[in-house]
Amino acid sequence: MTSTSTSPHPNSGSAQRFPVVVVGAGPAGLTVGNILRAASVDCLVLETETRQFIEQRPRAGVLEEWAVRGLQRRVLADTLLERAQRHTECEFRFAGERYRFEYTRLTGVHHWVYPQQLLVTDLVREYADVRGGAIRFGVRDVRPHDLDTDHPTVSYTCPETGRREVVHCGFVAGCDGARGATRTALPAGRAHISRSDYGIGWLALLAEAPPSSDCVLFGMHPNGFAGHMPRSADVTRYYLECPPGDAPENWSRDRVWEELQLRLGANGAPPLTEGRLIEKRVLDMHNYVVEPMVFGRLFLAGDAAHLTAPIAAKGMNLALHDAFQLGDGLVAQLTKGDDTALDGYSAACLGRVWDYQEFSHWLSEVYHGTSSGDPYRAGTTLARLRRILGSPTAAMAFAEQYLGKNAEY
């Protein structure tokens, strides 16, 4: 575990100084960086991968309307709004039938589908190329130091020279994910981590095939859950429930498409359009929450602070919510001396975090109850689905949670 109080490597290069160091160039880190640069606050973003890698790495793709509006207010959504798909309904398939769920008709709110790598490409271009933000790609062995003082530093190994570099700063934004250096820098006993393991896996697939429907499909089948998520005119994201720890090699192309056709099949539905599988990996479904999301001058955001399994497609949205709160709070502190938002940062984020965690847990039972092997769970799962589809009150409650529409947390 990285110490928060040790000094940087003694054979380091010339010290650098920035008001904020952002560790991680994902949606959260780049959004924080862009908010700071828009206010003429200097910052440094450190990223262990190359720019090409982060601009091509496939991850999430569903954005809630409030998140897109937040990007739009910060002049970060122009390309997104030109290229993203607007989704207004989804479809449940179970017991051989298909049921359309028109959530926009109920709420007036919709989803945007925009692959995360495209958003990252937009954000890094705006930050580095337009707003002139400093960023270092391919850095190694990032280590935060002295986080519980007024003068933290971050050290890293420069990929070109192999030397240790030291950055003095006022604040560190930890946006480097579940396995990053900032989360592991938390000293034992200073943060509580709540965890939940669903005991299931999802085989995550990208298919070089046009979407087989104009909306997201959720298939609940005794063999396991299956999901169909359009990503572009030529690429579709699929999920298949599988045992946790399963190996992608156990899933041949023929087996994948056989199970997808079976689990997403329904009366009146045409067969799925098959294609080459360009990604195949197993995700073990689990969640965690770090409380508080602040330690000294370190502020965690996104997956560094909380992980929400892709069951409810909430992860990228939570990362952006954190980034809006943190970026605005840092600007208020550094330009006006107003520390109100930073003092309330953790509480402002955790309300939404726990709401999304609860919905993910609830939705997991809907998705996976029919494949549990337990007739009681299967029966209650079908009852939940019929209630959503048959009761206007239940439908509205589900739609609001699915869309992240609740404004108060």
N, C-alpha and C positions, 0 to 999 in steps of 0.2 A: 504493500500500500504506500502511496506517495505521502511523504510528510508535508504538512502545511507550514512547518516552522523552520525547516532546514534551509541553509543558504544555497543559492545556485552554484553550479559547478565552478570551482575556482579558476579553471582555465577558459573562461568565457571571453567572448568578443566584446566589442564596445557596447555599452548599455544603450538601450533605446527607451524612449518615453512616449507613452500614449495615455490619454485619460481612461480609455477602456480597451481591454484585450478581450476579443471574442474568440473562444475556442470552438471550432466547428463551423463548416460552411454548408450547412443544410438549410432548410426553410427558416428555422428559428434564428440561427446565427446571422444569416444574410439579411433577414428582415430587420433584426436589431441594428446591424451595421448600416443599412440604408436609412433607417430612422435617425441615427446619429449623424450621418453625413448630411442629410437634409437640413439638419439644424447647425451645420458647420462644426460639429464636434468630431475631432480626429479619433480614430480607433484603428486597431490592427486585428485582422481576422487570421487565425492560424488553422490550417487544414492539413491533415496527414495524407490525403489523397491528391491526385493531380486534378487540374481543372477539367480535363477531358473526361476523367472517370466520373466526377460528380455530375457532369452534364449529361451522362449517358446511363447512370445507375437507375434501373427501374425500381420504383417503390410504390407509394400510395398514389391515388388518383382522384379521390372524391373530395371536393371542397364545399363546405356549407356556405350559404349565401352571406351570412354575417361576416365570414372570414374574407370572402372576396370583396365585400364592401369596405372592410378594414384595409385591405391592400389598395383598393381604389382611392380611398381618402389620402393615402400616403403616396399616390402616383406610382404604384407598383403593379398595376393590373391591366395596363393598356393592351399588351400582347395577349394576355390571358382572355380578356373579354372579346378579342377578335377571333381567337382560335378554339376556345373551350366549347365543349358540348353542354347544352342546357338540358337537364333531366327533370321531368315533372311527375314521373310515376315509376313504380317498380312492379314486379310480378312474383307472386308466390306460386310454387308448384309442389303439390303434395297429393297423395292418394290418387294419382293418375289424372288430376285436374289442374287447371291453371286459373289463377285469380289475380286480376289487375288491381293495383292499389294506387289511386290517383291522389297523391299527397299534396300536390300543388293546388288542385281544385279545393281541397279541404282547408288549406292554410294560406294560400297565396305566396308560398315560399318554395323555392326549387333548389336543386343541387347543381353544381358545376362539375364536370369531369375534365380534368386537366392533369396529365401525368406529372408526378413530382419532379422528374428530371427536366421537364420543360419549364416548370416554375423556377427551379434552381438555376437553369440557364438564364432566364430572364433576370433573376435577382442578382446573380453574380455579374452579369453584364452591366446592370444599372449601378451596382456598388463600385465595381472596379473601373469600368470603362467610361461611365457617364459621370458618376459623382466623385471619382478620384479617390476611392477608399483604398487603403493599404491592405494587401492580402499576401500571405505566404503559403504556397501550395507545397505538398510533399514533405512537410516538416516531420521530424521524428522525436520520439521521447519527450513529449510535452509534459511539463511539470509546473503546477502552480505552487507558490511559496508564500509564507507569511500572510495567509488569507485573513487571519484574525487580528491583523494590525491595520493601521491607516496607510501603509505603504507596501501593498502586495507586489510580487513580481511573478512573471511567467518565464520559464526558460525552455529552450527547445534546441534540437540539433539541426543545423542548416544542411539541407540536402546537397548543396553545391560544394561547401567547404568542409563539412564534417565537424565544424566548430560548434560549441555551445554558445547560444545567443541568449541574452537576458533582456527582458522588457519590463521596465518599471511602469506601474499604472495605478489608477485610483480604484478601478473596479474590474472584476473578471466576470464575463458572461459565459457560463458553462453550457454550451449547446452542442456537445460532441457525442451525444448518444449514450446508450446503455453501457457500453464498454469503454467509454472515454476516460481521460485522465482526470477531469474535474469531479465526476461523481466519486471516483475511487479516492480522491483527495479528502473526502469528508472523514474526519477523525471518528473513531468508534465512540458511540455514546452521544454524539452531537446531533444525530438525525435518526429518526425512526423510519424504517422501511417496511411497509405493509406489502405482502405478496399474496397472490392467488394463482394457482395452477389449475387449468381446466381439465388436465388429464387427457387431452386429445391433440392431434396434429392436423395441420392443413398442408396439403401439397399445393404449393403456389406455382402456377403455370402462366406463361405468356405464349400465346399462339399466334403465329403469323397467319391469321385467318380473319376475315371480316366478322363483325358481331352477328350473332344469329338472332338478335332481337334488338329493338330500338331502346331497350331499357335494361336495367339490372334484373337478373333472375336469381331467385333463391329456391333451391330444390331441397326439400326435406324428404328423405328416402330411408327405408330400413338399412340400406347399405352404407348410409352416411350422407352428410350434407354435401351439396355442390353449389357453387356460385358462378355466375356469368356476369362479367363487368366490362362493358365496352370501353376501350381506351382510345381508339382512333378508327378511321375507316378501314384499316388493314390489320389492326392488332386487337386482340381480346385477352383480357385477364380472366383466368379460371381458377377456382379453388376446388379441391376434393378433400373431404375429411379422411384422415388416415391415422394409424396408430402413432402416438408420440415417439419421436426418435426413429421413425421409419427412414429408409434410405431412398433417395430419388431413383437410384438404379433399379429398385424393385418395381418401378412403374414404367413399363415399356410404352411406346407410342400407342400400340394397339390397346393395351390395358387402359391407358388414360382415356382414350376416346370411347371405349366401350362403357366405362363407368360414367363418363359425362353424359353420354347419350341416354343411359339408363336412368340416372338420378335426376336429370333435367327433362326427361321425357314426360309428355302429358297429352291428353286427348286434344286433337286439333292443332297441336304444335308441330311445325316442320322439324326435321332432324337438324342438329347443329351442323354448321359449316366447319369442316375439319381443315387443319393445316399443320404446318411444321411447328414443333414446339421449340421456342427459342430461349425459354427459361424454365427450369424445373428445380425447386428446392422445397424442403420441408420446414415448416414453421411450427414449433411447439407453442401452443396457445397458453400464455400466462400474462399476468399483469403485475405491476408494482407501483407504489407511490412513495416518494421521499417527502417526509415532513420534518421540519419546514424546508422550503426550497431555497433557503438562504443560509449561508454560514459566513459570518464576517463580511468581507467584501466580495464573496463569491455568490452569484445568483444563477441557479440552475434553471434551464428551460428545455422544453421538448422532452425527448426520451431520456435525457440525463436526469430529469426530475420525476418522470412517470412514464410507464409503458402501458398502452392500451392495445390489447391484441386486435388484429384487423377485423374482428367479428362485426364491429359496428362502424368501421371506416372513420374513426375519430382521431387517429394519431396526428396526422398533419394539421388538422384543425386546432387541436390543443396546442401544438407547437407554435402556430401562428398567434393564438390567443396569448400565450406566454410572451411571445416576442413583442406584441403590441404593448402589453403592460410594462415589460421591462424596458423597451426602447423609450417609451414616453416618460417613464420614471427616471431613467438616466439623463434624458434631456432636461427634465425639470430640475434635477439636482445640479447638473453641470452648468446650466445656463442661467438659472434663477436662484440657486441655493435652496430649492424647495425639496425636502426629502420625504414629503408625505406619501407619494406614490411608491417610492422604494421601501419605505417602512411597512406599507400594506401590501407589498407585492405577493408574498406567499399566500396570504389569505385571499387576495383577489383572484389568484389562479386556482387554488385548491377547490373552491366551490364548484367550478365547472369540471375540474378533473374528477372529483368524486361523483358528480352527476353522470358523467360519461362512463365511469367505471361501473356504476350500478346498472346503467342501460346495457352495457356490454355483457354483464353477467346475466341479465334477464333475457337478452336476445340469444345468448348461447344456448339456453335451455330450449328456446323455440327452434333453433337450428338443429340441435343435436339430440333432442329428446326421443325422436322417432327411431334413432339408430342406437340408443343406449342398451337395447336388449331387455329393458324393463317395461313390461306392458303398462304399468301405472304411469311412468314418466311419458311414455308414448301417448297415452290417452289424455293426459293433462296438456301436453304440447298441442295436440289437435284442438283441444278446447280453447286454448289461447288464440290459436290461429283463427278459429271460427268466430271468436269474440271480436278480434280486430276487424275481421271482414264483415261482420254482421251488425256491430253496434256503432253508431256514429260517435258516441262518446269515447269508446275504446279506440276507434280509428283515429280520432283527433289527438288523443293522448299519445298514441304510438307515433303519429306523424310529427308531432312537436318534438319528441325526443329524437326521432330519426334524423330530423333536420337541425337539431341543436337550437331550436327556436326560443326556448325559455331565456328570458333576458335577466332574470334575477336568480342569483345563486347564493 
